[in-house]
Amino acid sequence: MAPSRPLMRGIRPPRVFSTRPGGGGRVSPYAVALGALLIASAFLLALIAFGVFSLPVSAPNLATTAGGGETESGSTEESGGSESHSARSRARRDLSEGLGERGAQWTEVISWEPRAFVYHNFLSKEECEYLIGLAKPRMEKSTVVDSTTGKSKDSRVRTSSGMFLRRGRDKVIRAIERRIADYTFIPAEHGEGLQVLHYEVGQKYEPHFDYFLDEFNTKNGGQRMATILMYLSDVEEGGETIFPDANVNSSSLPWHNELSECARKGLAVKPKMGDALLFWSMNPDATLDPLSLHGGCPVIRGNKWSSTKWMHVGEYKT
């Protein structure tokens, strides 16, 4: 065996840690702490991914009222109960998503000529009640647009009462308008403000077009290309939306026997709270569609509440 090399005086040899199993090497406490932190982080991410743990999106004591406002709740709830968990979930819910819970949603094709579709449960019950609550104190007799001046005028064609809600008025309105934009692929800036309408017994809206036949009313946003009509209430009898010139008749529909006499004269949609009727006033080639002629049948029993948004080809300035 070769003799070991003599050490230089005053210089300590380097300390060597064994890499062999059982070699007695020591591990830095910092490495242990870092490894524990990484394991804990991975475990927490796994809990979040599987929905076992969730992060609050707003203050837990922020309660959402049915009127759409936000109030501080001073009440405490028992932990572990399903009711308290549901209440906390509602409290954390961002109003930008709207109010309440919507039922199962699906789209039903009503007609291709004109293009008309019903989006079931487009609004929640709470959203319907919210819109009615905003509109009630400000309802006035409904008017029609004068094709010469562009101003509103009284007409026997339309006997309902109504009012307009400014576009982007609050978080709930913005959520509904964003939902409309997502459904129609028409930017929210192209839409007029929501109009809320109320029809009492005997009130109606004679068949009419939503598009304009004059140049004055198309100066802001261009032509109206589509309409979404949201039903805010059920109607006991009557109040259907009718397309008298559609290339399909209500007699072919399963609910034909439930329709009023007025509604049987064309293609009709029966009002149902939360549903939304989307129809297009223009064809895909940008020509006006005369088959989009539509009206509101008289209410026979009950009340009819609805909300309409007209959407234009270009940006509509409010």
Secondary structure, 3 states (H helix, E strand, C coil): CCCCCCCCCCCCCCCCCCCCCCCCCCCCHHHHHHHHHHHHHHHHHHHHHCCCCCCCCCCCCEEECCCCCEEECCCCCCCCCHHHHHHHHHHHCCHHHCCCCCCCCEEEEEEECCEEEEEECCCCHHHHHHHHHHHHHHCEECCEECCCCCCEECCCCECCEEEEECCCCCHHHHHHHHHHHHHHCCCHHHECCEEEEEECECCCEEEECCCCCCCHHHCCCCCEEEEEEEECCCCCEECCEEECCCCCCHHHCCCHHHCCCCHHHCEEECCCCCCEEEEECECCCCCECHHHCEEECCEEECCEEEEEEEEECCCCCC
